[in-house]
Amino acid sequence: MDKWLKSPWTLRVLSLVFAVLLYAYVSAESDVNNRAGEVPITSSDETNTVDAPVSIRIDDSKYVVSGVPEYVSMQLVGSASDVTAAIQQKNYEAYVDLTDLGTGTHTVKLHYENVSDNLQVYMQPASVEVTIQEKASQQFNVNVGYTNEDQMAAGFQVDSSTVEPQTVSIVSTQEVIDQIASVRAYVDLTDVDADINSKEAPVKVYDAQGNELSVNVQPETVEISVQVSNPSKTVPVEVKTKGQAPDNASVASLSAGTKEVTIYAPQDTLDGIDSISTEEIDLSKITENQTIDADLQLPENVRSASKEQVEVDIELEETSETTIENVPITIENLSSRLEAAFSDPQNEQIDVTVSGAKSEIESLSADDITATIDGSGLEQGEQTVPIEVTGPENIELTPGQEEATITVQTTQDETNEEAGTNTDTQTQ
């Protein structure tokens, strides 16, 4: 026996047997590993890589799974005819079998099906880490959102909107459902100039930071109806000016060729607008009768107007001057508990010099001019107060005196009331 073992031929035979066995083992391991890694391909093999959809095998009425890719890379190896047939038929599919697993995180292998036995299949990745959680569901109201609202047709605004159905059911894990801050369906308002009726829109789900959440929504779409309107109001045009006409000339006539325009704005904005004015026209640059184009100044929140510009007719005349006598002075905003008596002027009237176009001033009277004193804040006693004079536009007014001297005291009724109060106090 010892002689046989020591024989060189015996050792050579045993070495050959061990080498064959080792080669067979390594080849088998390599074949297994290559299904998730590099692919051994012979010179006669055809290979092609496709994106295979991945399905999940689990009771989806009870569980939600995350971590499973939508597609995996599947490499098909075999004869050209078999590979071509598989690609054309597109029956191949990958899947993870989670039926025997509970909630938690697991590393699972990817399997495949619907592939010819004549083909070798290698997938990347070969396994994935998945998380299984119990399913939760909750009803949420759907709110309507608008995109490009500022690009609606001129003058139009959204009045109201409705969505059908008003609620949707959202299915996910409880952790994700707790993150939901808003559920919206959006409608594009670009160039909208009429009501939108039953427009289908997908439902979007967002967290508090505005990030869209991937959840199962039923139904996935809703129908949106939007009611729009175009509020408007017709208002007079006022011509605004600044400066004065050149020396020895006055404005005899200043009128807009368009007397009224229609403006478009939200109703609450329209309610506060009674007129619309032009840009200020610099009279110092007007040297002759002429017609100019003046832009209209749209108030805040007014979206548009029937005209953006109007023609303004300007006529000049040689400046004339005259004096309007006995213009009465009135005191405004004086407390009802006070009264005032004039010391200067005693007749409570002043003369006012007016200058302007002759055709404008020749028909003026004291009724056309107002002289006032602001009585708010006046105290008892004698005081000197300014006189403010106003009159027709484009007429220069110069009062004969710019201040008045008046004495302010309590009214007689107020004095009697105070006297009665004092008498009652003394009696007590």
C-alpha positions as CSV (number, residue, x, y, z in Angstrom):
1,M,0.0,0.0,0.0
2,D,2.8,2.4,1.0
3,K,4.6,1.5,-2.2
4,W,1.4,2.3,-4.3
5,L,0.9,5.7,-2.5
6,K,4.5,6.6,-3.1
7,S,4.2,5.9,-6.8
8,P,4.5,9.1,-8.9
9,W,1.7,7.9,-11.2
10,T,-0.7,7.5,-8.3
11,L,0.0,11.1,-7.2
12,R,-0.6,12.4,-10.7
13,V,-3.9,10.6,-11.0
14,L,-5.1,11.9,-7.7
15,S,-4.1,15.4,-8.5
16,L,-6.0,15.3,-11.8
17,V,-9.1,14.1,-10.0
18,F,-8.9,16.9,-7.4
19,A,-8.4,19.4,-10.2
20,V,-11.5,18.3,-12.1
21,L,-13.6,18.4,-9.0
22,L,-12.4,21.9,-8.1
23,Y,-13.0,23.2,-11.6
24,A,-16.6,21.8,-11.5
25,Y,-17.2,23.5,-8.1
26,V,-15.9,26.9,-9.2
27,S,-17.9,26.8,-12.4
28,A,-21.1,26.1,-10.5
29,E,-20.5,29.0,-8.1
30,S,-19.6,31.3,-10.9
31,D,-22.8,30.5,-12.7
32,V,-24.8,31.3,-9.6
33,N,-23.0,34.6,-9.0
34,N,-23.2,35.6,-12.6
35,R,-26.9,35.8,-12.4
36,A,-26.5,39.0,-10.3
37,G,-23.2,40.2,-11.8
38,E,-21.1,39.6,-14.8
39,V,-22.5,37.3,-17.5
40,P,-20.5,34.5,-19.0
41,I,-21.2,34.6,-22.7
42,T,-19.9,32.2,-25.4
43,S,-19.1,33.3,-28.8
44,S,-22.4,31.9,-30.1
45,D,-24.6,33.7,-27.5
46,E,-26.7,36.7,-28.3
47,T,-27.3,39.2,-25.4
48,N,-29.7,42.0,-24.9
49,T,-30.6,44.1,-21.8
50,V,-34.2,45.2,-21.2
51,D,-36.0,47.2,-18.5
52,A,-38.3,44.7,-16.8
53,P,-41.3,45.8,-14.8
54,V,-41.3,44.6,-11.1
55,S,-44.5,43.4,-9.5
56,I,-45.1,42.8,-5.8
57,R,-46.7,39.7,-4.5
58,I,-48.4,40.5,-1.2
59,D,-51.9,41.1,0.2
60,D,-52.2,44.7,-1.0
61,S,-55.5,45.1,0.9
62,K,-53.5,45.0,4.1
63,Y,-50.0,46.2,3.4
64,V,-48.1,49.0,1.7
65,V,-44.6,48.2,0.4
66,S,-41.8,50.7,-0.3
67,G,-38.3,50.2,-1.7
68,V,-39.3,48.1,-4.7
69,P,-38.0,49.7,-8.0
70,E,-40.5,50.1,-10.8
71,Y,-38.1,48.5,-13.2
72,V,-34.9,46.4,-13.0
73,S,-32.3,45.7,-15.7
74,M,-32.8,42.2,-17.1
75,Q,-30.1,40.7,-19.3
76,L,-31.2,38.0,-21.7
77,V,-28.6,35.6,-23.0
78,G,-29.1,32.8,-25.6
79,S,-29.6,32.2,-29.3
80,A,-30.4,35.2,-31.4
81,S,-33.8,33.8,-32.3
82,D,-34.8,33.2,-28.6
83,V,-33.6,36.6,-27.5
84,T,-35.3,38.4,-30.4
85,A,-38.6,36.5,-29.7
86,A,-38.5,37.4,-25.9
87,I,-37.9,41.1,-26.7
88,Q,-40.7,41.2,-29.3
89,Q,-43.3,39.4,-27.0
90,K,-42.4,41.5,-24.0
91,N,-43.8,39.0,-21.6
92,Y,-40.8,39.0,-19.3
93,E,-41.4,40.3,-15.7
94,A,-39.6,40.5,-12.5
95,Y,-41.2,40.2,-9.1
96,V,-40.6,40.1,-5.3
97,D,-42.5,37.5,-3.3
98,L,-43.4,39.0,0.1
99,T,-46.4,36.7,0.9
100,D,-44.6,35.0,3.8
101,L,-43.1,38.2,5.3
102,G,-44.5,40.4,8.0
103,T,-44.1,44.2,8.6
104,G,-40.6,45.6,8.8
105,T,-37.6,45.9,6.6
106,H,-36.4,42.9,4.6
107,T,-33.8,42.1,2.0
108,V,-35.4,40.0,-0.7
109,K,-34.3,38.4,-4.0
110,L,-35.7,39.4,-7.3
111,H,-37.3,36.6,-9.3
112,Y,-38.4,36.5,-12.9
113,E,-41.1,34.7,-15.0
114,N,-42.4,34.4,-18.5
115,V,-38.9,33.9,-20.0
116,S,-38.1,30.9,-22.3
117,D,-36.1,28.1,-20.6
118,N,-33.7,28.4,-23.5
119,L,-32.5,31.8,-22.2
120,Q,-30.2,32.6,-19.3
121,V,-31.4,35.6,-17.2
122,Y,-29.3,37.9,-15.2
123,M,-30.8,40.8,-13.2
124,Q,-29.3,43.9,-11.7
125,P,-29.9,44.4,-8.8
126,A,-30.4,40.8,-7.8
127,S,-32.0,41.8,-4.5
128,V,-33.6,44.8,-2.9
129,E,-34.3,46.1,0.6
130,V,-38.1,46.6,1.1
131,T,-40.2,47.9,3.9
132,I,-43.6,46.5,4.6
133,Q,-46.1,48.6,6.6
134,E,-49.8,48.1,7.4
135,K,-52.1,50.0,5.1
136,A,-54.2,53.0,6.3
137,S,-56.8,55.1,4.5
138,Q,-58.5,58.5,5.1
139,Q,-60.9,60.8,3.4
140,F,-59.7,64.3,2.4
141,N,-61.5,67.3,0.9
142,V,-60.2,68.4,-2.5
143,N,-59.4,72.1,-2.9
144,V,-59.3,73.8,-6.3
145,G,-56.0,75.6,-7.2
146,Y,-55.4,77.9,-10.1
147,T,-52.3,78.3,-12.3
148,N,-51.7,81.4,-14.5
149,E,-54.6,83.3,-12.9
150,D,-52.8,86.6,-13.8
151,Q,-53.0,85.5,-17.5
152,M,-56.7,85.4,-17.8
153,A,-58.3,87.4,-20.6
154,A,-58.3,91.1,-19.8
155,G,-60.7,92.1,-17.1
156,F,-61.8,88.6,-16.1
157,Q,-61.7,87.2,-12.6
158,V,-62.6,84.0,-10.8
159,D,-65.9,84.2,-8.9
160,S,-66.3,80.7,-7.6
161,S,-65.4,77.1,-8.3
162,T,-66.7,73.6,-7.6
163,V,-65.2,70.2,-7.6
164,E,-66.8,66.8,-8.1
165,P,-66.4,64.6,-6.1
166,Q,-65.5,66.9,-3.2
167,T,-63.6,64.2,-1.3
168,V,-61.2,61.5,-2.2
169,S,-59.8,58.5,-0.3
170,I,-56.1,58.4,0.2
171,V,-54.4,55.1,0.9
172,S,-50.9,54.8,2.3
173,T,-49.1,54.2,5.6
174,Q,-50.3,56.0,8.6
175,E,-47.0,57.8,8.8
176,V,-47.5,59.2,5.3
177,I,-51.1,60.1,5.9
178,D,-50.1,62.1,8.9
179,Q,-47.9,64.2,6.7
180,I,-50.7,65.3,4.4
181,A,-51.3,69.1,4.6
182,S,-53.3,69.7,1.4
183,V,-55.1,67.9,-1.4
184,R,-55.6,69.9,-4.6
185,A,-56.7,69.7,-8.2
186,Y,-55.4,72.5,-10.4
187,V,-56.9,74.2,-13.5
188,D,-55.0,76.4,-15.9
189,L,-56.6,79.9,-16.4
190,T,-54.4,81.1,-19.3
191,D,-56.6,83.2,-21.7
192,V,-59.8,82.1,-19.9
193,D,-62.7,84.3,-20.9
194,A,-65.7,82.1,-20.1
195,D,-66.9,79.6,-17.5
196,I,-65.1,76.3,-17.3
197,N,-67.4,73.3,-17.0
198,S,-66.5,69.8,-15.7
199,K,-62.8,69.9,-16.7
200,E,-60.9,66.7,-15.6
201,A,-57.9,67.3,-13.4
202,P,-55.5,65.0,-11.5
203,V,-55.5,65.1,-7.7
204,K,-52.2,66.2,-6.1
205,V,-51.3,65.6,-2.5
206,Y,-48.8,67.8,-0.6
207,D,-47.1,68.0,2.8
208,A,-46.7,71.2,4.8
209,Q,-43.6,72.2,2.9
210,G,-45.3,71.9,-0.4
211,N,-43.6,68.6,-1.4
212,E,-45.8,66.3,-3.5
213,L,-46.4,62.9,-1.7
214,S,-46.6,59.6,-3.6
215,V,-49.8,58.0,-2.4
216,N,-52.7,56.0,-3.8
217,V,-55.7,58.4,-4.4
218,Q,-59.2,57.2,-5.3
219,P,-60.4,58.5,-7.6
220,E,-57.2,59.8,-9.2
221,T,-59.0,62.6,-11.0
222,V,-61.9,65.0,-10.3
223,E,-64.0,67.4,-12.4
224,I,-63.6,71.1,-11.8
225,S,-66.0,73.8,-12.8
226,V,-65.0,77.5,-12.6
227,Q,-67.3,80.5,-12.8
228,V,-65.7,83.7,-14.1
229,S,-66.9,87.3,-14.6
230,N,-65.8,90.5,-16.0
231,P,-66.9,93.3,-13.6
232,S,-66.8,96.8,-15.2
233,K,-67.9,100.4,-14.5
234,T,-68.2,103.4,-16.8
235,V,-66.7,106.6,-15.2
236,P,-66.0,110.1,-16.4
237,V,-62.5,111.2,-17.5
238,E,-60.9,114.1,-15.6
239,V,-58.0,116.1,-17.2
240,K,-55.2,116.7,-14.8
241,T,-52.7,119.6,-15.3
242,K,-49.6,121.0,-13.7
243,G,-47.8,124.3,-14.1
244,Q,-49.2,127.5,-15.7
245,A,-49.6,128.6,-19.3
246,P,-46.9,130.9,-20.6
247,D,-47.0,134.6,-19.8
248,N,-50.0,136.6,-21.0
249,A,-51.8,133.4,-21.9
250,S,-54.5,131.5,-20.0
251,V,-56.3,128.2,-20.7
252,A,-59.7,129.0,-22.1
253,S,-60.8,125.4,-22.7
254,L,-59.4,122.0,-21.6
255,S,-61.5,119.0,-22.5
256,A,-61.1,115.3,-23.2
257,G,-62.3,114.1,-26.5
258,T,-63.5,111.0,-24.7
259,K,-65.8,111.9,-21.8
260,E,-66.2,108.4,-20.3
261,V,-64.3,105.2,-20.3
262,T,-65.2,101.7,-19.1
263,I,-62.8,100.2,-16.5
264,Y,-62.4,96.5,-15.5
265,A,-61.5,95.5,-11.9
266,P,-62.7,93.5,-9.0
267,Q,-66.1,94.7,-7.8
268,D,-64.9,96.0,-4.5
269,T,-62.3,98.1,-6.4
270,L,-64.9,99.5,-8.8
271,D,-67.1,100.5,-5.9
272,G,-64.5,103.0,-4.7
273,I,-63.8,104.6,-8.1
274,D,-65.9,107.6,-9.3
275,S,-63.6,108.9,-12.1
276,I,-60.4,108.2,-13.9
277,S,-57.8,110.9,-14.6
278,T,-55.2,111.6,-17.3
279,E,-51.6,112.0,-16.7
280,E,-50.7,115.5,-15.7
281,I,-50.4,117.8,-18.7
282,D,-47.7,120.4,-18.3
283,L,-49.3,123.7,-19.2
284,S,-46.0,125.6,-19.3
285,K,-45.2,123.7,-22.5
286,I,-48.5,124.7,-24.2
287,T,-47.9,127.7,-26.5
288,E,-50.8,127.5,-28.8
289,N,-54.1,125.8,-29.3
290,Q,-53.6,122.1,-29.8
291,T,-54.7,118.6,-29.3
292,I,-52.5,116.2,-27.4
293,D,-52.7,112.5,-26.5
294,A,-52.7,111.9,-22.8
295,D,-52.4,108.5,-21.1
296,L,-55.0,107.4,-18.6
297,Q,-53.8,106.7,-15.1
298,L,-55.4,103.4,-14.0
299,P,-56.0,103.2,-10.3
300,E,-54.5,100.3,-8.3
301,N,-56.1,96.9,-9.0
302,V,-57.8,98.1,-12.2
303,R,-56.9,95.5,-14.8
304,S,-57.8,97.3,-18.0
305,A,-59.8,100.1,-19.5
306,S,-61.7,100.5,-22.8
307,K,-59.2,103.2,-23.7
308,E,-55.6,103.6,-22.6
309,Q,-55.2,107.1,-24.0
310,V,-57.5,110.0,-24.8
311,E,-57.2,113.2,-26.9
312,V,-57.3,116.4,-24.9
313,D,-58.2,119.7,-26.7
314,I,-56.5,122.8,-25.3
315,E,-57.4,126.3,-26.2
316,L,-55.5,129.4,-25.1
317,E,-56.5,133.0,-24.8
318,E,-54.8,136.2,-23.8
319,T,-54.9,136.6,-20.0
320,S,-57.5,139.0,-18.6
321,E,-58.1,140.1,-15.0
322,T,-61.0,141.3,-12.9
323,T,-62.1,141.6,-9.3
324,I,-65.0,139.8,-7.8
325,E,-66.3,141.7,-4.8
326,N,-68.1,140.6,-1.6
327,V,-67.2,137.0,-1.6
328,P,-68.7,135.6,1.7
329,I,-66.4,133.8,4.1
330,T,-67.6,130.7,5.8
331,I,-66.1,128.8,8.7
332,E,-66.1,125.0,8.3
333,N,-65.6,122.2,10.8
334,L,-66.3,124.4,13.8
335,S,-67.5,122.6,16.9
336,S,-71.2,122.9,17.5
337,R,-70.4,124.1,21.0
338,L,-68.5,127.1,19.7
339,E,-69.3,130.2,17.6
340,A,-67.1,132.8,16.0
341,A,-67.5,136.5,15.3
342,F,-65.4,138.4,12.7
343,S,-63.3,141.4,13.8
344,D,-61.6,141.7,10.4
345,P,-63.2,141.8,7.9
346,Q,-66.3,142.9,9.9
347,N,-68.7,142.2,7.0
348,E,-67.4,138.6,6.7
349,Q,-66.6,139.2,3.0
350,I,-63.5,139.7,0.9
351,D,-62.7,140.8,-2.6
352,V,-61.0,138.3,-4.9
353,T,-58.9,139.1,-8.0
354,V,-59.3,136.6,-10.8
355,S,-57.1,136.2,-13.9
356,G,-57.5,133.9,-16.8
357,A,-59.0,133.6,-20.2
358,K,-61.4,136.4,-20.8
359,S,-64.2,134.1,-21.9
360,E,-63.8,132.2,-18.7
361,I,-63.8,135.1,-16.2
362,E,-66.2,137.5,-17.7
363,S,-69.2,135.6,-16.5
364,L,-67.9,134.8,-13.0
365,S,-69.7,136.0,-9.9
366,A,-69.2,135.7,-6.1
367,D,-71.3,132.5,-6.3
368,D,-68.5,130.8,-8.3
369,I,-65.9,131.5,-5.7
370,T,-65.6,130.0,-2.2
371,A,-63.7,131.5,0.7
372,T,-63.4,129.3,3.8
373,I,-61.7,129.1,7.2
374,D,-61.0,125.7,8.7
375,G,-62.6,125.8,12.2
376,S,-61.3,122.4,13.3
377,G,-58.9,122.8,16.3
378,L,-59.9,126.4,17.0
379,E,-59.9,127.5,20.7
380,Q,-61.8,130.2,22.5
381,G,-60.4,133.7,22.2
382,E,-59.3,136.1,19.5
383,Q,-57.1,134.7,16.8
384,T,-55.9,135.2,13.3
385,V,-56.6,132.4,10.8
386,P,-55.8,131.8,7.1
387,I,-58.5,132.2,4.4
388,E,-58.6,129.6,1.6
389,V,-60.0,130.6,-1.7
390,T,-61.2,128.1,-4.4
391,G,-62.9,128.5,-7.8
392,P,-63.1,127.1,-11.3
393,E,-60.2,125.3,-12.8
394,N,-57.6,127.2,-14.9
395,I,-58.5,130.4,-13.1
396,E,-55.9,132.1,-10.8
397,L,-57.4,133.5,-7.6
398,T,-55.9,136.2,-5.4
399,P,-57.8,137.1,-2.2
400,G,-57.9,140.8,-1.2
401,Q,-56.7,139.6,2.3
402,E,-55.2,136.2,3.1
403,E,-56.1,136.2,6.8
404,A,-59.1,137.0,9.0
405,T,-59.3,138.0,12.7
406,I,-62.1,136.2,14.6
407,T,-63.1,135.7,18.2
408,V,-64.3,132.2,19.2
409,Q,-66.5,131.6,22.2
410,T,-68.9,129.0,23.5
411,T,-72.5,129.2,22.2
412,Q,-75.2,130.8,24.3
413,D,-76.9,127.4,24.8
414,E,-73.6,126.0,26.0
415,T,-73.1,128.9,28.4
416,N,-76.6,128.6,29.8
417,E,-76.1,124.8,30.3
418,E,-72.8,125.5,32.2
419,A,-74.5,128.1,34.4
420,G,-77.3,125.7,35.2
421,T,-74.9,123.1,36.2
422,N,-73.0,125.5,38.5
423,T,-76.4,126.5,40.2
424,D,-77.3,122.9,40.9
425,T,-73.9,122.3,42.4
426,Q,-74.2,125.3,44.8
427,T,-77.7,124.3,45.8
428,Q,-76.5,120.9,46.8
